[in-house]
Amino acid sequence: ALDWFAATPGAVWQQHAPAGWAVVAALAGVAWIAAPRGVPGRALGVFWLLPLYLVRPPPPDPGAFRLVVLDVGQGLAVVIQTHTHSLLYDAGPRYSDEADAGGRIVAPFLRASGVTRLGALIISHQDSDHSGGAQTLLQTVPVDWLASSLPEDHELLAQRTSDAIRCEAGQRWTWDGVRFSVLHPGPAHYANAKLKPNDLSCVVRVDSSYGSVLLTGDLEAKGELELVRRDPAALKADVLIVPHHGSRTSSTPSFIAAVAPRMAVFTPGYRNRFGHPRPDVVGRYADAGITLRRTDYDGALTLVFAPGTALAPRAEREHDRRYWRESPVRDGSPLD
Ligand SMILES: [Zn+2]
């Protein structure tokens, strides 16, 4: 019987994080409702509660977009929001049999942001630090289409036959004036059985009038050099999500030179066992004068590409500091 109740539409109320003023208005409304008997119009106080439920966090304006690199530990999950659409690039790792980043981090973040539907989910490749949270996410949030480099027999594709496609270089679409294009892999990569999953990482660029981002999954040196050889100009971007969490098998000098980002974002797990990011790789970006950020130290990073916004990310660990959260121990790398 409980299943029946749980299945009724609207059985679970998903609430976004309300704006500060909506909370103040709601508190005033509660005080009004709780006023002593005889105060006229007490019931009207209920209207003061409505903004709490009805006013959603504002989306970016048409032509602008918001980039949020979530802190999922060792792994990747990036949310891109335009005026009316949202995209998730990778869904973070699986932590245990019961827990994964999709259910613990990405879905709650989307809910708090007022995102009730994803226009697209891109899973760059099959490694579990990128795909591990996808199953839970697909069960929690409606997704219009899924693009990936997953093998055809992957469990994630078993349930989605009609709206799952392969990432393929040349695919493009535009949402609210923001342009998306897939740069890698191509049909020849899928046909090459010798390539590792990392080599098949979907590489996606996002362009707006206010800046651009390049997402590279876990691409390694071989894929980077191919992209540089094919069309270096297509790589130029303001922000680079650094390939493979800053491993030494990626971030070749010619790739960094072609992308020439103003900011590089590393997505390693805090004190991860792989030693990502490698100090020499971090140094390569630092020596080129590129601003460095990393989610293990900064927490989630939010960048807004809109008129008049400089590349000034909001770092959750700074912005949302709490006395019970320890400061990360930084390891003496050039980022300190
Ligand atoms: Zn990875």
Boltz pocket constraint, residues with backbone or C-beta under 6 A from the ligand:
constraints:
  - pocket:
      binder: B
      contacts: [[A, 75], [A, 76], [A, 127], [A, 129], [A, 130], [A, 217], [A, 218], [A, 244], [A, 245]]
      max_distance: 6.0
